[in-house]
Amino acid sequence: MNLLKQYVSDIKHEFRGYNGKRLSKDLMAGVTVAAVALPLALAFGVSSGATAAAGLVTAIIGGIIISALSGASFQISGPTGAMTAILVTLASKYGMQGILTACFLAGIILIIAGILKLGHMIYYIPSSVITGFTSGIAIIIALGQLDNFFGVTSKGDLAIVKVISYFTDGFHPNFEAVAIGCVVIVIMLLWPKKLNEKFPSSLAAIILVLAVNHFLQLDVAVVGEIPQTIFLDERLSFTGLSPDQFWDLFVPALSIAALGMIESLLCGASAGKMKDEELNADRELVAQGIGNIVIPFFGGVPATAAIARTSVAIKAGCETRLAGIFHAVFLLLSMFILAPVMSAIPLSALAGVLIVTAWRMNDWKNIHYIFDHKFKSGMMKFFITMAATVVLDLTQAIIIGVAFSVILILIKLTDIDITVSEIESDRLEEIGIKLPKLSGKVRIAYLTGAIFFAVIDKLTKTLYEQEGVTEGLILSMRGVPVIDLSGIQALVELVEELEANGTEVYLTSVQPKVLEEMRRGGLIDLIGEEYVFQSAEDAIVIAQQEHM
């Protein structure tokens, strides 16, 4: 109910004062985004193992439903390159019906994630892991387009296995297809940025190669028939939903849902900064879920929010979520009007579009930052996640990347710093504390870092090895932000052994939460409340007076 109330409130705020001027901006943004989305929708449909029509239907239905329910006014959803990396493998194992069913299940998972308010989980994934994940997907997309680019057929399920088959089974490229693909790549790379904002380079390249192929009649594979309907022949039906197949498709559906969550929320976070509007992450997940439940009943593939299309919409001046709906309407019109033309697009041309798209989808700014500043842990996380994405399942890659990040954090946390020193009279006099010349019977240990199970060995060894501490040891714990059960137990054993040997233990500068845990674990009772001090100076004065 809270999501619904918030949605109604946001809609009222979004359309407050809506007029003809704002409507014209949404219309222009819709047209601009449609021009960008058209070639991408066709390309992603083909590369996912489905059809170009399936990609177009996804952009249309997703554009209407998800835009209407979105957690922000600017999100533009549809088929994406990242999703094709999952779908092409899924298609080879389970066929189109497998894709449709997995999409349906992923939609349910996304709705549950939104209701459970899991939208903010995305912010717990390190940026270098996400960057490596994105680059890994880019490699998969590029490798997956080599067949269409070269006009050949490879063997294998994984993209890297298909490339290997070129060398094991022979490689005989169609140079006419290669020429078309190269022309598309060159145009997209050299197309002026200012012109690209008004007329997308991908669309310009497709139009040019269409004209060339029309006159030269090159021997290349083309998209093929695009039906002039949004109800495709191969679509999901309620009778086609088989509970027996749900378990087999649960893991792929989970991968689709996880990827949809990551892509959509990252897109919302990035685009939100551009439009100065905060994304409602949980409602976005529910919107994505509803969209992905409905889309397969039309014959489409899974949809997510896409930063490429969303950023175009914002730059084109979109005012409200109507821009996303208008973009879908224009795509629907193009399906009815341009279907015969789109059916003649060479597959190698779409491959060229996706290869450039894959290159551009890398987060080059973050990659340069990681490597230019030589963050070794960031570089390791990047490479490990990227390699896992290319070789393994995408969900496994994220898990591996996050797990590796946690391991690195634990390694850093175990690097507790323990400095033990004698008390210096001169320094005390500088701050107004005058004591007789100190005998060295009292020392102070400065602890910096978390005290938990992984640092116990170092902590106990360092403190046990101190020679000459026969009467007093002050533990200064200002630099200890957290302590766990193992740390408390180790300190209890340490204090018991020190006191048994005649050494009094004092605590100073303990942070409130750490002190609370120590009380709960009985450490303070063992040491005594009178030996817990706010400052090291107070502890030094009492310790020195007791051990004169």
C-alpha positions in Angstrom: 0.0 0.0 0.0 2.9 2.4 0.8 4.3 1.8 -2.8 0.8 2.6 -4.2 0.4 5.8 -2.1 3.9 7.0 -3.0 3.2 6.3 -6.7 0.0 8.4 -6.7 1.8 11.2 -4.8 4.7 11.1 -7.3 2.4 11.1 -10.3 0.5 14.2 -9.0 3.8 16.0 -8.4 5.2 14.9 -11.8 2.2 16.2 -13.8 1.5 19.3 -11.7 1.3 22.3 -14.1 1.6 20.0 -17.2 0.9 21.9 -20.4 1.3 21.9 -24.1 4.9 23.1 -23.9 5.9 20.2 -21.7 3.9 17.8 -23.8 5.8 18.9 -26.9 9.1 18.2 -25.1 7.9 14.7 -24.2 6.9 14.1 -27.8 10.3 15.2 -29.1 12.1 13.1 -26.5 10.0 10.1 -27.5 10.8 10.5 -31.2 14.5 10.9 -30.4 14.6 7.8 -28.2 12.6 5.8 -30.7 15.2 6.6 -33.4 18.0 5.2 -31.0 15.9 2.3 -29.8 14.8 1.0 -33.2 18.1 -0.5 -34.4 19.1 -1.6 -30.9 15.8 -3.4 -30.3 16.2 -5.3 -33.6 19.8 -6.1 -32.9 19.2 -7.3 -29.3 16.2 -9.4 -30.4 18.4 -11.3 -32.9 21.4 -11.6 -30.6 19.3 -13.0 -27.8 18.5 -16.1 -29.8 15.0 -14.9 -30.5 13.9 -12.7 -33.4 14.2 -9.0 -34.4 10.4 -8.8 -33.9 10.7 -10.1 -30.4 13.2 -7.3 -29.6 10.8 -4.7 -31.1 7.9 -6.1 -29.1 9.9 -6.0 -25.9 10.7 -2.3 -26.4 7.1 -1.5 -27.2 5.4 -3.3 -24.3 8.2 -2.6 -21.9 8.3 1.0 -22.9 4.5 1.4 -22.2 4.1 -0.6 -19.0 7.4 -0.1 -17.2 7.5 3.6 -18.1 4.0 4.1 -16.7 4.8 2.4 -13.4 8.5 3.3 -13.1 10.1 4.6 -9.9 11.1 7.8 -11.8 9.9 10.0 -14.6 12.9 9.3 -16.9 13.5 5.5 -17.1 13.4 4.0 -20.6 13.2 0.2 -20.6 13.6 -2.4 -23.3 15.9 -5.2 -24.5 19.5 -4.7 -23.6 22.9 -6.1 -24.6 23.6 -7.3 -21.1 20.5 -9.5 -21.1 21.4 -11.1 -24.4 24.4 -12.7 -22.7 22.0 -14.8 -20.6 19.3 -15.3 -23.2 21.5 -16.7 -26.0 22.6 -19.6 -23.7 19.1 -20.1 -22.4 17.7 -20.3 -26.0 20.2 -23.0 -27.0 19.1 -25.2 -24.1 15.4 -24.5 -23.7 14.3 -22.7 -26.9 12.1 -19.6 -27.1 9.5 -21.1 -24.7 12.3 -21.4 -22.1 13.1 -17.7 -22.6 9.5 -16.7 -22.2 8.9 -18.8 -19.1 12.1 -17.6 -17.5 11.1 -14.0 -18.2 7.8 -14.6 -16.5 9.5 -16.1 -13.4 12.0 -13.3 -13.3 9.2 -10.8 -13.3 7.7 -12.5 -10.2 11.1 -12.4 -8.5 11.5 -8.7 -9.2 8.1 -7.9 -7.8 9.0 -9.9 -4.6 12.3 -8.0 -4.4 10.6 -4.7 -4.6 7.9 -5.6 -2.0 10.7 -6.8 0.3 12.5 -3.4 -0.2 15.7 -5.0 -1.6 16.2 -2.1 -4.1 19.1 -0.7 -2.1 21.1 -3.9 -2.1 22.7 -2.7 -5.4 24.7 -0.2 -3.4 26.5 -2.9 -1.5 28.1 -4.2 -4.7 31.6 -2.6 -5.1 31.9 -0.3 -8.1 35.0 -2.3 -9.5 32.9 -5.5 -9.4 30.1 -3.8 -11.4 32.6 -2.3 -13.8 34.2 -5.8 -14.3 30.8 -7.3 -14.7 29.8 -4.7 -17.4 33.1 -5.2 -19.3 32.6 -9.0 -19.2 29.1 -8.6 -20.6 30.6 -6.3 -23.3 33.0 -9.1 -24.3 30.3 -11.7 -24.4 28.2 -9.4 -26.6 31.0 -8.7 -29.0 32.1 -12.4 -29.2 28.4 -13.4 -29.7 28.2 -11.1 -32.8 31.2 -12.6 -34.6 29.0 -15.2 -36.4 26.7 -12.5 -37.9 29.6 -10.1 -38.5 31.6 -12.7 -40.5 28.6 -14.5 -42.0 29.6 -17.8 -40.5 28.2 -20.4 -38.2 30.1 -21.6 -35.1 29.5 -24.4 -32.6 29.1 -24.3 -28.9 26.9 -22.7 -26.2 29.3 -20.2 -24.6 30.6 -17.3 -26.7 34.2 -18.1 -26.1 33.6 -21.8 -27.1 32.1 -20.6 -30.4 35.2 -18.5 -31.1 37.4 -21.6 -30.4 35.4 -23.5 -32.9 36.5 -21.2 -35.7 40.0 -22.7 -35.3 39.0 -26.3 -34.7 36.2 -26.6 -37.4 37.4 -24.1 -40.0 36.7 -20.4 -40.7 35.4 -19.2 -44.0 34.1 -15.6 -43.7 31.7 -13.9 -46.1 33.6 -10.8 -47.1 30.5 -9.0 -48.3 29.0 -9.4 -44.8 32.3 -8.3 -43.2 32.4 -5.2 -45.5 28.8 -4.2 -44.4 29.7 -4.7 -40.7 32.9 -2.6 -41.1 31.0 0.2 -42.8 28.5 0.3 -39.9 31.4 0.4 -37.3 33.3 3.1 -39.1 30.2 5.3 -39.5 29.2 4.9 -35.8 32.8 5.7 -34.6 33.2 8.7 -36.9 29.7 10.2 -36.7 29.9 13.7 -35.1 28.7 13.8 -31.5 26.6 16.9 -32.1 24.8 15.4 -35.0 24.3 12.1 -33.1 22.1 13.9 -30.6 19.6 14.7 -33.5 20.2 11.7 -35.7 21.6 8.6 -34.1 24.7 7.1 -35.8 23.4 3.6 -35.6 20.2 4.6 -37.5 22.3 6.5 -40.1 24.6 3.5 -40.6 21.6 1.1 -41.0 19.9 3.3 -43.6 23.1 3.6 -45.6 23.8 -0.2 -45.7 20.1 -0.8 -46.5 20.4 1.4 -49.5 23.7 -0.2 -50.6 22.3 -3.7 -50.2 19.2 -2.8 -52.1 21.1 -1.7 -55.2 24.0 -4.2 -55.1 21.9 -7.2 -53.9 24.8 -8.6 -51.8 24.8 -12.3 -50.8 24.3 -11.7 -47.0 21.9 -12.9 -44.4 19.1 -10.4 -43.5 16.7 -10.0 -40.6 13.8 -11.7 -42.4 10.1 -11.2 -42.0 8.9 -8.9 -39.3 5.2 -9.5 -38.6 3.0 -6.4 -38.4 1.5 -7.3 -35.0 2.6 -7.1 -31.4 1.1 -10.6 -30.7 3.9 -12.8 -32.1 3.2 -16.4 -33.1 5.6 -17.7 -30.6 4.5 -16.2 -27.3 3.7 -17.5 -23.8 0.3 -18.7 -22.9 -1.2 -19.8 -19.5 -1.6 -23.3 -20.8 2.1 -23.2 -21.9 3.2 -22.5 -18.3 4.5 -25.8 -17.0 5.2 -26.1 -13.3 7.5 -29.0 -14.0 9.8 -26.6 -16.0 9.8 -23.9 -13.3 12.5 -25.6 -11.3 14.8 -26.1 -14.3 14.4 -22.5 -15.2 14.6 -21.0 -11.7 18.3 -20.4 -11.8 18.2 -18.7 -15.3 15.2 -16.7 -14.1 17.1 -15.6 -11.0 20.0 -14.5 -13.2 17.6 -12.5 -15.4 16.0 -10.9 -12.3 19.5 -10.1 -10.7 20.7 -8.6 -14.0 17.5 -6.6 -14.4 17.8 -5.3 -10.9 21.4 -4.3 -11.4 20.9 -2.7 -14.8 17.7 -0.8 -13.9 18.9 0.5 -10.5 22.3 1.6 -11.8 20.6 3.3 -14.8 18.2 5.0 -12.3 21.1 6.2 -10.1 23.1 7.5 -13.0 20.3 9.1 -14.9 18.8 10.5 -11.6 21.9 12.7 -11.2 21.5 14.0 -14.8 17.8 15.0 -14.2 18.3 15.8 -10.5 15.5 13.4 -9.5 15.8 10.5 -7.1 14.7 7.0 -8.2 12.3 5.1 -6.0 14.3 1.8 -6.2 11.7 -0.5 -4.8 8.9 0.8 -7.0 11.2 0.5 -10.0 11.7 -3.2 -9.2 8.0 -3.7 -9.0 7.5 -1.9 -12.3 10.2 -4.0 -14.0 8.6 -7.1 -12.5 5.2 -6.3 -13.8 6.6 -5.5 -17.2 8.5 -8.7 -17.5 5.5 -10.8 -16.4 3.4 -9.2 -19.2 6.0 -9.1 -22.0 6.3 -12.9 -22.7 2.6 -13.1 -23.3 3.2 -10.9 -26.4 6.3 -12.9 -27.4 9.0 -10.5 -26.2 12.2 -11.1 -24.3 13.2 -9.7 -20.8 13.5 -6.0 -20.5 15.4 -3.7 -18.2 16.0 0.0 -18.0 18.8 1.1 -20.4 21.2 4.0 -19.7 21.8 4.6 -23.4 18.1 5.3 -24.2 17.4 6.9 -20.8 20.3 9.4 -21.1 19.1 10.2 -24.7 15.6 11.0 -23.4 17.0 13.3 -20.7 19.2 15.1 -23.1 16.3 15.4 -25.5 14.3 17.3 -22.8 11.9 14.7 -21.4 9.6 16.1 -18.8 7.6 13.1 -17.6 7.2 9.3 -18.0 5.1 10.1 -21.1 8.4 10.3 -23.1 9.0 6.6 -22.5 5.4 5.8 -23.5 5.6 8.0 -26.7 8.9 6.2 -27.6 7.0 2.9 -27.5 4.1 4.3 -29.6 6.5 5.5 -32.3 8.2 2.1 -32.3 4.8 0.5 -32.7 4.0 2.8 -35.7 7.4 1.9 -37.2 6.5 -1.8 -36.9 3.4 -1.3 -39.0 4.9 1.1 -41.5 8.6 0.0 -41.8 8.3 -3.7 -41.4 9.2 -4.5 -45.0 12.2 -2.2 -44.9 13.4 -3.6 -41.5 13.2 -7.2 -42.7 15.9 -6.4 -45.3 18.5 -5.2 -42.8 21.7 -7.3 -43.1 22.5 -9.2 -39.9 26.1 -8.1 -40.2 24.9 -4.5 -40.0 23.2 -5.2 -36.7 26.3 -7.1 -35.6 28.3 -3.9 -36.3 25.9 -1.9 -34.2 26.2 -4.2 -31.3 30.0 -4.4 -31.5 30.2 -0.7 -31.1 27.5 -0.7 -28.5 29.5 -3.3 -26.5 32.7 -1.1 -26.7 30.8 1.9 -25.5 29.0 0.1 -22.7 32.3 -0.3 -20.8 32.6 2.2 -17.9 35.8 3.7 -19.3 35.8 6.5 -16.8 35.9 4.2 -13.9 38.3 1.8 -15.6 40.8 4.6 -16.2 40.4 5.8 -12.6 41.1 2.3 -11.2 44.2 1.7 -13.3 45.5 5.3 -13.4 45.5 5.4 -9.6 46.9 1.8 -9.4 44.3 0.5 -7.0 45.5 -3.1 -6.8 42.5 -4.5 -5.1 40.2 -2.7 -7.5 42.2 -4.1 -10.5 42.0 -7.6 -9.1 38.2 -7.3 -8.5 37.7 -5.9 -12.0 39.7 -8.7 -13.7 38.3 -11.6 -11.6 34.6 -10.4 -12.1 35.2 -9.8 -15.8 36.8 -13.3 -16.3 34.1 -15.0 -14.3 31.4 -13.2 -16.4 32.9 -14.4 -19.7 33.5 -18.0 -18.5 30.7 -18.6 -16.0 27.1 -17.7 -15.4 26.5 -14.0 -14.9 24.9 -14.4 -11.5 27.9 -16.6 -10.4 30.2 -13.8 -11.6 28.5 -11.2 -9.4 28.7 -13.6 -6.4 32.4 -14.3 -7.1 33.2 -10.6 -7.4 31.4 -9.7 -4.2 32.9 -12.7 -2.3 36.4 -11.7 -3.4 35.7 -8.1 -2.3 34.7 -9.4 1.1 37.9 -11.5 1.4 40.0 -8.4 0.6 38.1 -6.4 3.2 38.7 -9.2 5.8 42.4 -9.2 4.9 42.6 -5.4 5.4 40.7 -5.7 8.7 43.1 -8.3 10.0 45.9 -5.7 9.6 45.4 -4.4 13.2 48.1 -2.0 14.3 49.4 -2.5 17.8 52.0 0.0 19.1 53.4 -0.6 22.6 55.5 2.1 24.2 56.8 3.3 27.5 55.2 6.4 29.0 57.3 9.6 28.4 57.4 12.1 31.2 58.4 14.9 29.0 55.3 14.6 26.8 53.1 14.5 29.9 54.7 17.7 31.3 53.9 19.4 28.0 50.2 18.9 28.6 50.4 19.9 32.3 50.8 16.5 34.0 53.7 16.3 36.4 54.8 13.0 37.7 58.0 11.7 39.3 60.5 10.1 36.9 58.7 7.0 35.5 60.2 3.6 36.2 59.1 1.9 33.0 56.9 -0.5 35.0 53.8 0.8 33.2 53.4 0.7 29.4 50.7 1.8 27.1 49.5 -0.2 24.0 47.7 1.7 21.2 45.3 -0.5 19.3 44.0 0.6 15.9 41.6 -1.6 13.9 38.7 -4.0 14.4 39.2 -6.7 17.0 37.6 -9.9 15.7 38.3 -13.6 15.2 40.9 -13.0 12.4 43.2 -10.7 14.4 43.2 -12.5 17.7 46.4 -14.4 17.1 48.3 -11.2 16.2 46.8 -9.3 19.2 47.7 -11.9 21.8 51.2 -12.6 20.4 52.1 -8.9 20.4 50.9 -8.3 23.9 52.3 -11.5 25.4 55.7 -10.8 23.9 56.2 -7.5 25.7 59.1 -7.7 28.1 59.4 -5.6 31.2 55.7 -4.9 31.6 55.6 -6.3 35.2 53.0 -4.0 36.9 50.7 -2.1 34.5 49.5 -2.3 30.9 47.2 0.4 29.5 45.1 -0.5 26.5 44.2 2.6 24.5 41.3 1.6 22.2 40.3 4.9 20.6 41.1 3.3 17.2 39.0 0.2 17.7 35.6 0.7 16.0 34.2 -2.8 16.6 34.9 -6.0 18.6 33.3 -9.4 18.2 32.7 -12.3 20.6 36.1 -13.9 19.7 37.9 -10.6 20.4 36.2 -10.3 23.8 37.0 -13.9 24.8 40.7 -13.4 23.8 40.9 -10.2 25.8 39.3 -12.0 28.8 42.0 -14.7 28.6 44.7 -12.2 28.2 43.6 -10.1 31.2 43.3 -13.2 33.3 46.8 -14.3 32.5 48.4 -10.9 32.9 46.7 -10.4 36.3 47.8 -13.8 37.3 51.4 -12.7 36.6 51.0 -9.5 38.6 50.2 -7.1 35.8 47.3 -4.7 36.2 45.3 -3.9 33.0 43.7 -0.5 32.4 41.3 0.5 29.6 41.1 3.9 28.0 39.3 5.7 25.2 36.9 2.9 24.5 34.2 3.7 22.0 30.6 3.4 23.4 29.5 0.5 21.3 32.7 -1.4 21.9 32.4 -0.7 25.7 28.8 -2.0 25.6 30.0 -5.3 24.0 32.8 -5.6 26.6 30.3 -5.2 29.5 28.1 -7.8 28.0 31.0 -10.2 27.7 32.1 -9.7 31.3 35.4 -8.1 30.4 34.7 -4.9 32.3 33.7 -6.8 35.4 37.0 -8.6 35.2 39.1 -5.5 34.9 36.9 -3.3 37.1 34.9 -0.2 36.3 37.4 1.9 38.3 40.1 0.9 35.7 38.1 2.2 32.7 39.1 5.8 31.8 37.9 8.4 29.3 41.4 9.5 28.3 44.9 8.0 28.3 46.2 10.8 30.5 43.8 9.8 33.3 44.8 6.2 33.0 48.5 7.0 33.1 48.2 9.2 36.2 46.3 6.4 38.2 48.5 3.6 36.9 51.7 5.5 37.8 50.4 6.4 41.3 49.6 2.8 41.9 53.0 1.5 40.7 55.4 4.1 42.1 
